[in-house]
């Protein structure tokens, strides 16, 4: 890596997005450009971008939302310094591995937690992969399958010493189902809209609208940690679903809002035993991260988890801060773990291997899910979808198009290029380029391009310096 550049742009929401204890009305999107050079002197640029999410990576109470953004920026800069400090390396995987070790050793001195460190390392990780793909004119799926990246899972987990990921990965998917999030503030039906506050921008607004317009088959429903409030809201959602022309499967996301499994078990039992909620309970595919991360991987959680798992699988998300987190979670009784680009590409490949090995050797029912964190076009959305297609995950939480107005945060030139390069993924509604959803699905065929799923580079010259964003906070 011979050069780097950071840029930031802010996307304004069309409606507030609430998860856990935070309400988001704008998304600062960080973009990283790296220039790599091979031993023979060939150079290429690569890119990675992501939402600097408040109160998701680090929910410690002494950290403000501004602290969260500053820490994520600090983590990226520390990771870049670790990468640039290496003058010679063999593969992209080696570069990531060595920089991760250096970051883990330094994170406590900078008051960074595990997820924040993972994010920092993931940005150059993704950008280098993109650069290699552009240099070699190969999509990310080919880079992994051909071992150009040098992925060595046995270095991360000795139990995968003979695991050949190239023969285990499926052919990249050509389409994926949208799993639409129902956030804690989202209107369920038109009656939930506050008079004179409807957006009326030509896009769906309520869950009822999305079911009708997009033909949804999958939902992700947020719960708050307050049992009675959750059951009341779930009842409203179940009532709307009962009128839907197509059946929906559902996942529940706790976002760490429950403090113990007993309280969460009471919510699940309430769903199971309440007649009007039983159809919703039967539709649940899995439950995501109900417990706060510091206790979710404790031995004390295991007995209740095992009881819930007999009926519904439970997965970790925020608790997946280290390379060994999912391995421990499997021992405790969790069935799966989320894939997110912001947690790391090689980590997801590692967890893919653990899923395959666990299902073969243990006769388990382990799986990877795909969760969103409000990915927006172009780079964050398309790189994430390219990875979901590579891993063969059939449905993905996909809600940036709901909370943010299409591609409006991009320059007009970038909007036009996105429509031309990826006509299966985007379309124009009125004057606004938006995500193209048909019968609850999105096409990802056009993402098999050199690099990490996007065919043209982001306009770095249209972005602000990250520190200028922080100055106004």
WOWOMO-V380892 format. One record per backbone hydrogen bond with DSSP energy under -0.5 kcal/mol. CO is the residue of the C=O (numbers start at 1). NH is the residue of the N-H. If there is no record, write none. Layout:
CO NH
CO NH
This chain:
3 35
5 33
7 31
8 464
9 11
9 29
11 27
12 405
16 18
17 19
17 24
18 184
19 22
22 19
24 17
25 13
26 28
27 11
27 29
28 30
28 52
29 9
30 50
31 7
32 48
33 5
34 36
34 46
35 2
35 3
36 44
38 41
42 38
44 36
46 34
48 32
50 30
51 53
53 56
53 57
60 63
62 64
64 68
65 69
66 70
67 71
68 72
69 73
70 74
71 75
72 76
73 77
74 78
75 79
76 80
77 81
78 82
79 83
80 84
81 85
83 86
85 87
91 95
92 96
93 97
94 98
95 99
96 100
97 101
98 102
99 103
100 104
101 105
102 106
103 107
106 110
107 110
107 112
108 111
113 117
114 118
115 119
116 120
117 121
118 122
119 123
120 124
121 125
122 126
123 127
124 128
125 129
126 130
127 131
128 132
129 133
130 134
131 135
132 136
133 137
133 138
138 451
139 142
139 143
140 144
141 145
142 146
143 147
143 148
143 149
144 147
147 150
149 93
152 155
153 156
153 157
157 160
158 161
160 163
162 164
163 165
164 167
164 168
165 168
165 169
174 444
174 445
176 442
177 396
178 180
178 217
178 218
179 398
180 220
181 183
182 222
183 186
187 207
188 208
189 192
190 193
194 197
206 210
207 211
208 212
209 213
210 214
210 215
210 216
211 215
214 440
217 249
218 180
219 251
220 182
220 222
221 253
225 227
226 230
227 231
228 232
229 233
230 234
231 235
232 236
233 237
234 238
235 239
236 240
237 241
238 242
239 243
240 243
241 244
249 219
250 285
250 286
251 221
252 254
252 288
253 223
254 257
258 292
260 264
261 265
262 266
263 267
264 268
265 269
266 270
267 271
268 272
269 273
270 274
273 275
274 277
274 278
275 278
275 279
277 281
278 282
279 283
280 284
281 284
283 250
285 313
286 252
287 289
287 315
288 254
288 255
289 256
290 258
292 295
292 296
293 297
295 298
298 301
299 302
301 305
302 306
303 307
304 308
305 309
306 310
307 310
308 311
308 312
313 287
314 335
314 336
315 289
316 338
317 320
319 321
322 325
324 328
325 329
326 330
327 331
328 332
329 333
329 334
335 367
336 316
337 369
339 371
340 343
340 344
341 344
344 348
345 349
346 350
347 351
348 352
349 353
350 354
351 355
352 356
353 357
354 358
355 359
356 360
357 361
357 362
358 362
358 364
367 337
369 339
370 397
376 381
378 382
379 383
380 384
381 385
382 386
383 387
384 388
385 389
386 390
387 391
388 392
388 393
389 173
392 394
394 177
396 179
399 402
399 403
400 404
403 14
403 15
404 406
405 408
407 410
411 415
412 416
413 417
414 418
415 419
416 420
417 421
418 422
422 425
422 426
424 443
425 436
427 429
427 434
428 430
429 431
429 432
431 433
432 429
433 407
434 427
435 437
438 441
440 178
441 438
442 176
444 447
445 448
447 449
449 453
451 140
458 460
459 462
460 463
464 8
465 468
465 469
466 470
467 471
468 472
469 472
470 473
